[in-house]
Amino acid sequence: MLKMTSHKTAATIAAVAVLSVALAATARADDATGNSMQAQIDHGKSTYASKCSHCHGPNLMNSGTVTPDLRAIPDDKTRFVTVVKNGKNNKMPPWADILSDDEIGNLWAFVSSRRKP
């Protein structure tokens, strides 16, 4: 009886371990640099707070200004990166000389994680 319980316990522990590893592997979405998606979002949130929120508002929108509601932007990373780097319509300044490609990618991760469906 003890051996049977021992085998069941070992099998249960092994199954939990395998499932834990599988869950961890699927939950962690890494980018090309090895940063987890949550880390990118966190870095993007920090960059947004220091560089973007004064115009775009603390919650991705700033009513009463000409800035768009960033919660409603298209799901188009290329377009986002281009606008951030080059500016837009002489209303948004270019940030290519100020923000690195990684910082812009992190901004995209943050903004896109808060988009309205």
N, C-alpha and C positions, 0 to 999 in steps of 0.2 A: 504494500500500500504506500509506503514512504517513497519507494522508487517511482511509482506511478505519479504521485503528487509532485515529486522533484522534476520529472520529465515535463509535466504539464506546466509547472512554474517556469522552467527554463524555456520552454516553447513560447509561453506568453511573453516573457521578458525579451526574447529574440524578436518576436513579432512587433512588440512595441518599439524596440530599437530600430527595426527596419522602417516602420511607418514614420517614426520621428525623423529619420534621415531623409526619407522621401518627402515629407512635408517641408522640412527645412530647405531642401533643394528647390522645391517648386515655389515656396513663399519668397525666396530671395531672387529678385529680378536684378541682375547685375548689368551695368553698362559696359562699354568696351574698356573703360579704365579700371573696372573692378569695384566701383562704388555701388552699394545697394541702392535701389530706387528710393527707399526711405531716406537714406543719407543725402541723395541728390535733392529730394524735396526739402529736407531740412536746411541744406546749404542755400537752396534757391529762395526759401522763405527769408533767410537772413539777408541775402543780397537784395531781395525785393524790398524789405523793410528799410534798408539803408540807402538804396539807389532809386527806387521806383515809387514807393508809396506816397511821397510828397506830391506827385502829380496824379497817380492812378488811384490813390486812396488806400487806406490800410486793409480793406477787404476786397481789393481788386476792382473797386468802382468808386468813383468820386462824382457824385451828382452835382450838377451846376457847373461843370467844366466841359471842355471839348474832348476830354480823354474818353476812350471807349470803355465799356464794361468788360473787363478782361475775363470775366466768368463766361462770357458769351462768344469769345473768339473762336474761329474755326480750328478744327483739329488738324493743323498744318504746321508742323515744326519748321519746315524750310521757310515758309512765309514769316513765321514768328522771328526766326533767327535773322532773316534779311531785314525786317523792320527794326529790330533792336540794333543791329550793326549799323544800318544806313540811316536810320531815322525815317520820319514820314511827314510829307506835306509841309515841311518847314515848321511843323508844330511840335514834333517829337525830335529831339536832337539825336545824332548818331552816338552810339556807345562802343563802337568797335575799338577805339583807342583807350577805352576805360575799363571795359569788361573783357575777361579772357573767354575763349570758346567754352571752357569748362563752366565758368560762371553763367554764361548765356544758356548752356545746356541745363544747368541746375535751375535757372529761372523757368525754363520751359517745363521741367519736371514739376516745379511748384505750381505754376499757373495752370498747366493741363490737369493736375490732380484736383483742382478746384473748379473745373469747368462745369457749367450746367449741362445736363444731358440734353 
